[in-house]
Amino acid sequence: MKSGLRSEVFEKLSRIAGAISSPEVMEWKKKGGKVIGYTCSFVPEELFVAAGMLPFRIRATGSQDAGKADDYFEAANVCSLIRHTFGKILSGEYDFIDGAVIGGGCDGGRHILDNWEKSPAKIPFLERIFIPHASNELTAGYFHDQLARLKARMEEHFGIKIGDDKLRDAIRLCNEIRGLQRELYAFRISDNPPITGAETVAAIVAGSSMPKQEYRDDLKKLIGELKAVVVPEKKYTARVMIVGPGHDDASLCDIVESLGGLVVADLTCFGGKVMFGSVKEDGADPLQAIADYQVLIRPFCPKNLGAHPSINKELFAKIKEFKVGGVIGQIFLCCDTWGGEIHILGKEFRAAGVPLLRIERECTSDSTGQLQTRVQAFIETISGGAL
Amino acid sequence: MINVYSQLQMQAQKALGGLCLDPQNASSGPFVLGNGDFFIEIPAAYGCSFSDLTLTGANGTALPNAAELIDKGIEIGVESRMCNAIKVASYYLEAGLVRKPDLIITSNSCCDAMDTLGNLINGYQPWVDVPKFKMDAPHSFDEASYKYMGRQLRQAVAFMEDVFGKKMDWDRLREVCVLSNKQAQLLLEFQELKKAVPCPANPDFSRLGFAYDRWTGERVSPQITEWLEQLVSATEARVKAKQGIEGIDEKVRFLWQDLAGSWPPGLLWGRLQKELGAVCIMDYMSYGTLTPIELSSEEAMFTSFGKRFLLEDPMNRQALHTTDLFCDDILGIVKDFKCDAVVMPAHIAHRDTNSRLKIVRDMCRAKGIPCLVLGIDIWDKRHMTPDVAFDRMKTFFQSTGLI
């Protein structure tokens, strides 16, 4: 179900989210701007913004075929999100980026770097960054040191200087964007919001695929329009939350919403996780503030030992705030970390009486029919009747 | 030689099996449980027992009812393609079969599945009151990373001291490290002897020896040193006499670049030796790159602990780090141990190896090293039986002209 939203700015964000490259990115490049790709939401965009670059989250949106990536990653044993993302890299869809930073968040993900280095898809600047798997002062300090090393490598390679003032400016901009994204997200607290889950996903994903200032301005405009719009009365059959990896495309939201449900919230790598909290703006060391944010403030990833209590707290808060009627726990096949997390959450949801649909699937929309049947049954169950 | 092997095998399997499952097996001192490797010298010196639940799960896959245990692991609902050793460990945990520990130490080494087991342990409700310490193993191997890891291991000691109200006996820790260095040296000597042609010792020796040495928590025991000395001595004698493995006419030397399967070694490696003369000279669990623990200062000691943990523990070495290191090890082993071929078991659910196969294949092709990718489940012979693996390896050796 579409919200009926008529907005030029939304159409633009949706177009950007639905593809890899875009005219906006090409325009940035034409003006001499650099684009730096990155994987994993724990790679801080602030560093790239401070370098005057456009941070571009590498993703697999729209992929139906991992292509030659399956030569590098064994298809039955490595997550489809990784394979399809690498397939896009090999197919040349990311040729417009000037460099990439691969986050070592998960086993498959970090091997993108090794395979990229050995593949025909050459890239002049390719760096890895290890994402700590535990949250404490020592690990945040280690992450700071890695960021400092990465910053030095960027300065050397691109012939730039990333000063503390630029880092602080970047922190402020990214914090402002996170605040706006939370504002956009909160529309769905309402019973009859002006924007759906699928539309929100698009508007969030666009944020890591276009110039940041332009995105901030577009988001402000969109929020203004949404506040002003008169929403026709609609009755959604179920209010659903999605939890799990990926979520760079809205196919699962589309299924829920095509069946009369509404995806009101999520805790996913491309969704709800990216906008949580803020980086401290007045810290003496802005790089440490960024490291603290990623390691101590925002540990919502099951790769992080001990992250579960914070994931649990965040989810149950959202369930209450967004009046969630049921949760879809999505696991991509071969994603060990989310596989374990959804299992732990399942027990807690059961104890709390929160309905959970656990699905294992590939990141593509190949099996939409099967998925639709399961989601339909789930929505019927939680809405108390046949659709 | 046979007696040494039998003793070592019996002792290793007794020590490796089921420590944390058996509530009666409460050795002296507190019981520390981990999801994977810790630095065994620390609990050994502190006077507590340590058990690795992943290893317990892996041992479960060697039991007669392995298939049932794996299926029970699947039924509890973790990711369906997760490593079966972790599934069995998860089942043991959630079925309440694991003895309640006094302290839990988890880390992300060496893979996402073990990380997940760590989260299952940390989130296990009946153990909510058990103190927990979490370590972060970085995917890098430089001095800064060793120091970082060393600092965390030092913090783990402080945490143990706080929890148990007893200080570490630093002299004892140094004594244990001296013993550990001696045992590491013996393992390396044994490994060196295996370079001889024909290979003097059955492949299982080094695997069991290494596992025993690293994991049992009995490092303080002079028995291990004695047995390793006997193993080295007996193997030296065979090398001097130019004797290969008893009853084997060695024709092919291969590297098995993964863990050995949990089925009895005779089912595959033993049969390959006997019927084809194909000897597994090295597998990655047996490949030791140990450097001595530095004892000059506390900081130096913990930094060398960090190095051993991150780079010299076989599981961490092959999984946590770059494909370049993985490939360098393959080439180094092939050259030093005069291997004729590389077999990549490509254990299903081993995300790291399955993300490197093309690079390994390309490298082997460029170097003229025959390479076979099996795609086997080392924990579940229902996926590919040892007989099928035997046939595939036989065909491979035949087709590449090695036999």
Interface residues (C-beta under 8 A of the other chain):
Chain A: D71 Y72 F73 E74 A76 N77 V78 C79 I82 G104 C106 D107 G108 R110 H111 D114 N115 K118 R128 F130 P132 H133 A134 N136 L138 T139 Y142 D145 P302 K303 L305 G306 A307 H308 I331 L333 C334 C335 D336 T337 W338 G339 G340 E341 H343 I344 G346 R358 E360
Chain B: I76 G77 V78 E79 S80 R81 M82 C83 I86 S90 T106 S107 N108 C111 D112 A113 D115 T116 L117 G118 N119 L120 N122 G123 K132 K134 M135 D136 A137 P138 H139 S140 A144 Y148 R151 Q152 Q155 A319 T322 T323 D324 A346 I348 A349 H350 R351 D352 N354 S355 R356 L357 K358 I359 D362 G375
